[in-house]
Amino acid sequence: MNIECPHCNTENTIENADNIHCHKCEKSFKGFAFRKYKTSIIGTGVALMLGAYAGQKVDGHFFEPKRYSTAAIYEIVSYCANPTEGLFTQARQQKLAETCICALNKTMSQISEVELKTRSSEFKKLFNQHVAVCR
């Protein structure tokens, strides 16, 4: 068994015996209680719970992609994929919708939904640039 001397903090390897003392300072361990774990189980459990909660919050805030609301995504893609100048085949309209979704995904990483109203002209400019790239 390895135990640490409570007097001088030296680690000692011992066998179970009646007269156990520190190898360095020669003081007896009699009257001291020793545990295998230095931290309490409750304290460790609380620390793990707090760590898990904080990790979930950090992950949700920093690592999850920032998405617009479903209504905003629907409105933007619907407007983009259904231009008023003519009729399209179903395949052409599907390709246009894919292009719009690609452009929206690229734009969302640069302008958040909170900034959408205040930076609408910049959003339109970036969105149109990304539409050209995604084609």
N, C-alpha and C positions, 0 to 999 in steps of 0.2 A: 504494500500500500504506500502511496506517496502522499505525504501531508506537508503542509507549510507550517513552520514554527511561528506561533503567535507573537513571540518576543523579537526575533531577528529576521523574520520572513525568509528563512532559508528552507528550500525544499528538502525533505528527508524521506528516504526509503526505509520503511520499517516492517517488521513482522509483528503480529499481535503478541504482546507481552505485558506484564504488569508494570515494569519500570521502564517506561519509554521516555526518552529525553532527546533533545536536539543534539546533532552531531557537532555543531559549531559552538554554541554558547553553553551547552550542557544543562540547560534549564529543563525541568520536567514539564510534561504535557498534562500532568494530573490535574483534574478539575476543569479541563476545557472540553467542550463538545465539538466534534468535527462532523461536517456534512460532506457528502460527495459533490453537491452542487453549491456554488457560492451565491447564486441568485435564486430568488424564490420563483416557484412555478407560476404564481399569480402575476408577479411582476413581468415575467417573461411572456405570459399569455397576453397581458395588456399591451406590452410593447409590440408583439406580433400583430394584434388586432389594429392598433394605431398605424403600424407600418403598412398593412394591407389596405386600410382605408385611404391613407395618404397616397399610396401607389396608384390606387384606382382613380383618385381625383387628378393626380398629375398626368396619368395616361390619358384620361378623358379630355384634359385641357390642352396638353402639348402634343400628343401623338395621334389623336383622332383627327381625321380630316375635317376641316371646317366646311359644313354644308349649308346651303340655303334651305329655307323651309320648302315643303313639298309644293305649296301653292306658288311660290316664287319660281321654282324650277319648272313647274308645269306651264306657267304663263310665258316664261322666257322661251322654252323649247317650242311651245305651241305657236307663238308668234314667229319664231325663226323658221320653223319647218313648214309653215303654211302661208307662203307668200301669196299675195292677191293677184299677181300677174300671170294667170293662166292655170291650166290643168296639168297635172303630172301623173305619170303612171305610179302604181303602188311601189314598185322597186325604186323609182327615182325619189319618191317622197320618203321612203325608208332611209335611203342614203343621205338625204338632206337632214332628216332627224338625227341620224348618227353624227353627222358633221356638227350640228347644233349642240348636241350633248358633249361632244369632244371639246368644242370651243367653250362651253359653259364650265366644264371641269377645269380647264386651264385658267379661266377668268376667276373662278371661285377662290383659287389659291392666292390671288393677288388683291381682290377686293371682297371684304366680308359682307354679310347681309346687312349688318348694322350700318356700314358705310355706303350701301347701295343707293340710298336716296340722296345723300349729300354728294356723292361722286358719280352721278348717273351719266354725265357726258364722258367721263373717263372710262366708265364701264362699257358704254357703247363703242368707244374707240378700241379698247382692248378686245372686246368681244368680236368685233369685225375683223381685227387682225388675226385672232385665233381661228375664226371661220376660214379665212384664207389659208392658214397653215394646215388646218385639219382636212381640207378637201383632197 
